[in-house]
């Protein structure tokens, strides 16, 4: 599809090769948008993306490439999802985490500033994927469910990089009038997700069903997480692009917190065999928030968003996905 010459809404997704980016591309195409996607080191099989997506290979750390893409496509909306998003990796490679998450964000905003020198009226909406990891040590009983005005006290370099990304979005709005919105995304999962608790548990459950392993390895199963289905998340991101207030920050969190033990119980109900668990010390983190649960009241009042996918449906669909892949 020739996105450049389209008259329909043009949306650019950075990180389209990730789980959230791929679902967002499908959602926007379903609305009739033209979608261009920046892809680099994808975490999904790119062949799972709709062929209507215009794919552009680019590392967002390289400013000139980012500027050329935005200048060529002049998207009406930019969904900035590209990131190094694993806390465990950030502890090992903090420099890379900050470079991708912060330099990449700066490059988006600086590109728009540069383009506006020739096209003063160009001012796209930019939805920046921030994170609940920014709150960190603020996840205390008296703050749950946590609101957007809670102190930002991250517990690992990934969370700290997201604080910087969040504040950069605010700074470019305040200093340059760029229409950035900060979406603090809480635990999100669904088909195509890798390296989160629901993904790991459902994938390994299918491996047990296939006879590849005997027991389900687990870490701390007493932690609690509010979980959002990725299909609900992408709806929230799109609603924010339409109805959100530039410069503002919005939590996107599930309405109910589940222990990991709760998730395991749901998986057991849907598994095709008996599931026994065993604790794997390698899955225990040195710092792990006991509960992550956000207050999404601000998002709901602004956009009318509400969850449509209960956790049982999400788990069912994830098991079905891994059964096809494993």
C-alpha positions in Angstrom: 0.0 0.0 0.0 1.3 3.5 -0.9 1.0 5.1 2.5 2.7 8.3 1.3 -0.1 9.2 -1.1 -3.0 8.0 1.0 -5.8 10.4 2.0 -6.9 8.2 4.9 -5.5 8.6 8.4 -1.8 7.6 8.4 -0.5 6.0 11.6 3.2 5.2 12.2 4.0 2.5 14.8 7.5 2.2 16.1 8.2 -1.3 17.4 5.5 -2.8 15.1 7.4 -6.1 15.3 6.5 -6.4 19.0 3.4 -8.0 20.5 1.6 -4.7 21.2 2.7 -3.2 17.9 1.4 -6.1 15.9 -2.0 -6.0 17.6 -2.2 -2.2 17.3 -1.4 -2.5 13.5 -4.3 -5.0 13.1 -6.7 -2.8 15.1 -5.8 0.4 13.1 -6.1 -1.3 9.8 -9.5 -2.6 10.9 -10.6 1.1 11.4 -9.4 2.0 7.9 -6.1 3.7 8.8 -3.1 3.4 6.6 -0.3 1.9 8.8 3.4 2.2 8.5 5.6 0.4 11.0 9.2 0.7 12.1 10.7 -2.7 12.7 14.0 -3.7 14.2 14.9 -6.9 16.1 11.3 -8.1 16.2 10.0 -10.3 19.0 7.2 -11.8 16.9 7.3 -13.6 13.5 7.0 -10.7 11.1 5.0 -12.9 8.8 2.2 -12.7 11.4 1.8 -9.0 10.5 -0.9 -8.1 8.0 0.6 -7.6 4.5 -1.2 -4.2 4.4 1.4 -2.8 6.9 4.2 -0.8 5.2 7.3 -2.2 7.0 10.4 0.0 7.4 13.5 -1.4 9.0 15.1 1.2 11.3 16.9 1.4 14.6 15.3 4.3 16.4 18.6 5.2 17.9 19.7 6.6 14.5 18.3 10.1 14.2 18.7 10.7 10.5 16.8 7.5 9.6 14.0 8.4 12.0 13.7 11.9 10.5 13.7 10.6 7.0 10.9 8.2 7.8 8.7 10.8 9.5 9.4 13.3 6.8 8.4 10.8 4.1 5.2 9.5 5.6 4.2 12.6 7.6 1.9 10.5 9.8 -1.1 12.0 11.5 -0.4 9.8 14.6 2.7 8.2 15.9 2.5 5.4 18.4 6.0 5.1 19.9 6.3 1.6 21.2 9.9 0.7 20.3 11.9 -0.1 23.4 14.2 -2.4 25.3 11.4 -3.5 27.6 12.8 -6.3 29.9 13.8 -5.3 33.4 16.1 -8.3 33.7 18.0 -7.2 30.5 18.2 -3.6 31.8 20.1 -4.9 34.9 22.8 -6.4 32.6 22.8 -3.8 29.8 21.7 -0.5 31.3 23.5 1.7 28.8 21.7 0.0 25.9 18.4 0.3 27.6 18.7 4.0 28.1 20.1 4.5 24.6 17.1 2.7 23.0 14.4 4.1 25.2 15.6 7.7 25.7 17.6 8.4 22.5 14.8 6.8 20.5 12.2 9.1 22.1 14.3 12.2 21.6 14.8 11.3 17.9 11.0 11.1 17.4 10.5 14.6 18.8 13.5 16.2 17.3 12.5 14.8 13.9 9.1 16.5 14.2 10.8 19.8 15.3 13.0 19.6 12.2 10.2 18.9 9.8 8.2 21.8 11.2 10.8 24.2 10.0 9.6 23.5 6.5 6.0 22.5 7.4 5.1 24.7 10.3 1.6 23.3 10.6 2.8 19.7 10.9 2.0 18.6 14.5 1.1 14.9 14.8 -0.3 13.3 17.9 2.4 11.1 19.6 1.3 8.4 22.0 4.4 7.3 24.0 4.4 3.9 25.6 5.5 4.6 29.2 5.4 2.0 32.0 4.0 1.1 35.4 7.7 0.3 36.2 8.2 4.0 36.7 6.3 3.8 40.1 8.6 1.1 41.5 8.9 1.5 45.3 5.7 3.6 45.4 3.7 0.4 45.0 2.8 0.3 48.7 -0.5 -0.8 50.3 -1.7 2.8 50.9 -1.0 3.7 47.2 -2.9 0.7 45.6 -4.4 1.1 43.1 -1.8 3.6 42.2 -2.7 7.0 40.6 -0.7 9.1 38.2 0.4 11.5 40.8 2.3 8.9 42.9 6.1 9.4 43.2 8.2 7.8 40.5 10.7 5.6 42.3 11.8 2.9 39.8 13.6 -0.2 41.0 15.7 -1.1 37.9 17.3 0.7 34.9 14.3 -0.1 32.7 12.0 1.7 35.0 14.4 4.6 35.3 14.6 4.8 31.5 10.9 5.0 31.3 10.8 7.8 33.8 13.2 9.7 31.5 11.1 8.9 28.4 7.9 10.0 30.3 9.5 13.4 31.3 10.9 13.9 27.8 7.4 13.7 26.4 6.2 16.3 28.9 9.2 18.5 28.2 8.7 18.6 24.4 5.0 19.3 25.0 5.8 22.2 27.3 8.8 23.6 25.5 7.8 23.0 21.8 4.0 22.4 21.8 4.4 18.9 20.5 1.3 16.8 21.1 2.8 14.0 23.1 0.6 11.8 25.4 2.1 9.6 28.1 0.5 6.2 28.4 1.7 4.4 31.5 1.1 0.8 30.6 0.6 -1.8 33.3 1.1 -5.6 32.8 -0.3 -6.5 29.4 -0.4 -9.9 27.8 -2.0 -11.9 25.0 -1.2 -14.0 22.0 2.3 -13.4 20.6 3.6 -12.2 24.0 7.0 -13.5 25.1 9.0 -13.2 28.3 6.2 -12.3 30.8 4.6 -14.6 33.4 1.5 -15.4 31.5 3.4 -16.1 28.3 6.0 -18.3 30.0 3.4 -20.2 32.0 1.1 -20.9 29.1 4.0 -21.8 26.7 5.4 -24.2 29.3 2.0 -25.7 30.0 1.7 -26.6 26.3 5.2 -28.1 26.5 4.0 -30.3 29.4 1.0 -31.3 27.3 3.4 -32.3 24.5 5.6 -34.3 26.9 8.6 -32.0 26.5 8.9 -31.1 30.2 7.4 -32.6 33.3 6.7 -29.7 35.6 5.8 -26.0 35.4 8.8 -23.9 36.6 7.7 -20.9 38.6 9.3 -18.0 40.6 7.5 -16.0 43.3 3.8 -17.0 42.9 2.5 -14.6 45.7 3.1 -11.4 43.8 0.0 -9.7 42.5 -0.5 -8.1 39.1 -3.4 -6.3 37.4 -3.4 -7.7 33.9 -4.7 -6.2 30.7 -5.4 -8.1 27.5 -3.4 -6.6 24.6 -6.6 -6.2 22.6 -8.0 -3.9 25.4 -4.7 -2.1 25.5 -4.5 -1.2 21.9 -8.1 0.1 22.1 -7.0 2.4 24.9 -4.0 3.6 23.0 -6.1 4.5 20.0 -8.7 6.2 22.2 -6.0 8.3 23.8 -4.8 9.4 20.3 -8.3 10.6 19.6 -9.5 12.0 23.0 -6.5 12.3 25.2 -5.1 15.7 26.3 -1.6 16.4 25.0 1.0 16.6 27.7 -1.1 14.5 30.1 -0.3 11.1 31.6 -2.7 8.2 31.8 -2.5 4.8 33.5 -3.7 1.9 31.5 -4.3 -0.9 34.0 -6.5 -3.9 34.4 -9.4 -3.6 36.9 -8.4 -6.6 39.0 -5.1 -7.8 40.5 -4.3 -11.5 40.4 -1.6 -13.5 42.2 0.6 -15.6 40.0 -1.0 -18.5 41.9 -4.4 -17.4 40.6 -3.1 -17.4 37.1 -1.7 -20.9 37.5 -5.1 -22.1 38.8 -6.8 -20.7 35.7 -4.2 -22.4 33.5 -4.8 -25.7 35.2 -8.5 -25.5 34.5 -7.8 -25.1 30.8 -4.9 -27.4 30.4 -5.2 -30.7 28.7 -3.2 -32.6 31.3 -2.3 -32.4 35.1 0.0 -29.5 35.8 2.5 -29.7 38.7 4.7 -26.8 39.6 8.3 -26.5 40.9 10.2 -23.3 42.1 13.1 -22.3 39.8 15.5 -20.0 41.7 16.5 -18.5 38.3 13.0 -17.0 38.1 13.3 -15.1 41.4 14.2 -11.4 41.0 16.3 -9.5 43.5 13.7 -6.7 43.5 10.1 -7.5 42.7 7.1 -5.3 43.5 4.7 -7.3 45.7 1.7 -5.8 43.8 1.3 -3.8 40.6 -2.1 -2.4 40.2 -3.1 1.0 38.6 -6.0 3.3 38.9 -7.3 4.0 35.3 -10.1 6.4 36.4 -8.5 9.3 34.5 -8.3 7.3 31.3 -11.9 6.1 31.6 -13.3 9.6 32.2 -11.3 11.0 29.3 -12.0 8.3 26.7 -14.8 6.0 27.9 -12.4 3.0 27.8 -13.3 -0.2 29.6 -12.0 -3.7 29.6 -13.7 -6.2 27.3 -11.5 -9.3 27.7 -11.6 -11.2 31.0 -8.4 -12.9 32.1 -9.9 -16.4 31.4 -10.4 -15.5 27.7 -6.8 -14.2 27.5 -5.4 -17.3 28.9 -7.5 -19.5 26.7 -6.3 -17.6 23.6 -2.7 -17.7 24.7 -2.8 -21.5 25.2 -4.4 -21.8 21.7 -1.6 -19.7 20.2 1.2 -21.8 21.8 -0.6 -25.1 20.8 -0.3 -23.9 17.2 3.3 -22.8 17.6 4.7 -25.6 19.8 
